[in-house]
Amino acid sequence: MKSEQITLDTGLSYCLVPPRDIDDITKAIRGETNITCKKEGYDDLDLYECDCDKNQFSMIKPLQMNINGRFFTLPVEAWMSYDPSKESK
């Protein structure tokens, strides 16, 4: 990623990520899983909703970050959730 700073909060109710990095992440997800994501939210709250089935969701890899030479791994469940009621039929 291109960012040079990061803030980690164990609560992580909302992750604050630079928009260009989110673009890179959504492009990588689409390239690896064929999942498409679109921006949802109001005003300054940028949330994303992705259309996928359970198999596609299972193909998403954990988010790995290299911060000052140390790798941090964020499990998929920490930054994305699967809602079977929203699955395309």
Residue frames relative to the residue before (quaternion, step in Angstrom):
aa qw qx qy qz dx dy dz
M 1.0000 0.0000 0.0000 0.0000 0.00 0.00 0.00
K 0.5384 -0.6613 0.4374 0.2855 3.54 -1.22 0.43
S 0.5406 0.6555 -0.4043 0.3385 3.61 1.16 -0.40
E 0.2953 -0.7627 0.5541 0.1550 3.52 -1.14 0.67
Q 0.7568 0.2751 -0.1747 0.5666 3.60 1.23 -0.23
I 0.0240 -0.7838 0.6205 0.0090 3.55 -1.21 0.56
T 0.1499 -0.7421 0.6445 0.1065 3.51 -1.22 0.60
L 0.1160 -0.7834 0.6079 0.0573 3.56 -0.79 1.02
D 0.0493 -0.7702 0.6358 -0.0096 3.54 -0.93 0.99
T 0.4650 -0.7118 0.4416 0.2867 3.56 -0.65 1.04
G 0.6087 0.5477 -0.3615 0.4459 3.60 1.17 -0.39
L 0.0265 0.8626 -0.5037 -0.0377 3.57 1.04 -0.89
S 0.0871 0.7942 -0.5902 0.1151 3.57 0.80 0.98
Y 0.7681 0.0096 0.0081 0.6402 3.52 1.07 -0.82
C 0.2590 -0.7328 0.6073 0.1647 3.56 -0.94 0.89
L 0.2193 -0.7619 0.5957 0.1286 3.55 -0.89 0.92
V 0.0518 0.7984 -0.5878 0.1198 3.52 -0.48 1.27
P 0.5296 -0.6260 0.4560 0.3459 3.61 -0.92 0.80
P 0.6001 -0.6182 0.3750 0.3422 3.61 -0.94 0.92
R 0.6660 0.4971 -0.3354 0.4437 3.63 0.87 -0.78
D 0.6244 0.5177 -0.3437 0.4733 3.60 1.13 -0.56
I 0.6127 0.5251 -0.3491 0.4764 3.59 1.06 -0.71
D 0.6151 0.5384 -0.3442 0.4619 3.59 1.00 -0.77
D 0.6587 0.5029 -0.3073 0.4677 3.60 0.93 -0.89
I 0.6577 0.5110 -0.3096 0.4588 3.59 0.97 -0.85
T 0.6841 0.4733 -0.3019 0.4656 3.61 0.85 -0.90
K 0.6249 0.5205 -0.3420 0.4708 3.62 1.06 -0.65
A 0.6503 0.5071 -0.3149 0.4698 3.60 0.99 -0.82
I 0.6390 0.5133 -0.3281 0.4696 3.59 0.96 -0.82
R 0.6575 0.5062 -0.3116 0.4631 3.59 0.91 -0.90
G 0.6754 0.5100 -0.2938 0.4443 3.59 0.95 -0.87
E 0.7372 0.4227 -0.2279 0.4753 3.59 1.03 -0.78
T 0.8261 0.2405 -0.0833 0.5028 3.60 1.03 -0.71
N 0.3756 -0.7289 0.4681 0.3293 3.59 1.31 -0.30
I 0.4074 0.6782 -0.4936 0.3612 3.59 1.16 0.62
T 0.1796 -0.7745 0.5960 0.1125 3.58 -0.93 0.88
C 0.1448 -0.7884 0.5965 0.0400 3.55 -0.96 0.95
K 0.0679 -0.7819 0.6178 0.0480 3.53 -1.13 0.66
K 0.5646 -0.6147 0.4433 0.3270 3.52 -1.19 0.66
E 0.0020 -0.7496 0.6613 -0.0285 3.52 -1.01 0.96
G 0.5007 0.6552 -0.4657 0.3211 3.59 -1.06 0.50
Y 0.3990 -0.7171 0.5336 0.2047 3.49 -1.32 0.21
D 0.8539 0.0630 -0.0777 0.5108 3.52 -1.11 0.81
D 0.8338 -0.1717 0.1432 0.5047 3.58 -0.71 -1.08
L 0.5691 0.5870 -0.3887 0.4248 3.61 1.25 -0.02
D 0.0840 -0.8171 0.5703 0.0023 3.56 -0.25 1.30
L 0.0509 0.7648 -0.6368 0.0833 3.53 -0.45 1.27
Y 0.2289 -0.7655 0.5858 0.1357 3.54 -1.19 0.53
E 0.1481 -0.7537 0.6344 0.0868 3.52 -1.12 0.78
C 0.1422 -0.8062 0.5735 0.0319 3.54 -0.85 1.03
D 0.3221 -0.7316 0.5708 0.1877 3.55 -0.99 0.88
C 0.2806 0.7524 -0.5591 0.2062 3.56 -0.69 1.10
D 0.3877 -0.6627 0.5668 0.2988 3.53 -1.30 0.16
K 0.7323 -0.4409 0.2787 0.4377 3.57 -1.29 0.20
N 0.6334 0.5350 -0.3327 0.4492 3.61 1.02 -0.75
Q 0.6506 0.4988 -0.3143 0.4787 3.59 0.93 -0.85
F 0.6439 0.5266 -0.3253 0.4498 3.59 0.93 -0.88
S 0.6633 0.5167 -0.3106 0.4435 3.58 0.98 -0.80
M 0.6390 0.5374 -0.3216 0.4466 3.61 1.22 -0.38
I 0.5178 0.6376 -0.4273 0.3780 3.62 1.22 -0.23
K 0.3264 -0.7608 0.5372 0.1615 3.54 -0.90 1.00
P 0.5974 -0.5388 0.4319 0.4078 3.60 -1.19 0.43
L 0.4760 -0.6501 0.5150 0.2926 3.53 -1.20 0.60
Q 0.0908 -0.7985 0.5949 0.0160 3.56 -0.69 1.13
M 0.0734 -0.7989 0.5969 0.0049 3.53 -0.90 1.00
N 0.2317 -0.7300 0.6265 0.1446 3.54 -1.07 0.79
I 0.0265 0.8036 -0.5895 0.0774 3.53 -0.40 1.28
N 0.8356 -0.1582 0.0461 0.5240 3.51 -0.45 1.31
G 0.7571 -0.4087 0.2026 0.4677 3.57 0.91 0.96
R 0.6687 0.4357 -0.3086 0.5175 3.60 1.23 0.07
F 0.3234 -0.7537 0.5426 0.1814 3.54 -0.94 0.91
F 0.0940 -0.7582 0.6444 0.0325 3.53 -1.03 0.94
T 0.1515 -0.7885 0.5922 0.0674 3.56 -0.92 0.92
L 0.1390 -0.7698 0.6211 0.0483 3.52 -0.89 1.03
P 0.3805 -0.7392 0.4989 0.2447 3.62 -0.48 1.13
V 0.6532 -0.5355 0.3638 0.3928 3.56 -1.13 0.68
E 0.6670 0.5297 -0.3082 0.4236 3.60 0.88 -0.91
A 0.6214 0.5486 -0.3411 0.4433 3.61 1.21 -0.35
W 0.8075 0.2484 -0.1308 0.5188 3.60 1.12 -0.45
M 0.7694 0.1773 -0.1338 0.5989 3.59 1.29 0.00
S 0.1222 -0.7849 0.6021 0.0800 3.57 -1.09 0.65
Y 0.3470 -0.7236 0.5652 0.1910 3.52 -1.24 0.57
D 0.0821 -0.7837 0.6156 0.0136 3.57 -0.83 1.03
P 0.3101 -0.7938 0.4893 0.1855 3.62 -0.21 1.23
S 0.5963 0.5782 -0.3732 0.4134 3.62 1.13 -0.45
K 0.6916 0.4501 -0.2762 0.4928 3.60 1.22 -0.38
E 0.4135 0.7250 -0.4638 0.2973 3.60 1.27 0.02
S 0.4855 -0.6488 0.5073 0.2932 3.55 -1.02 0.88
K 0.2777 -0.7674 0.5579 0.1507 3.55 -0.94 0.86
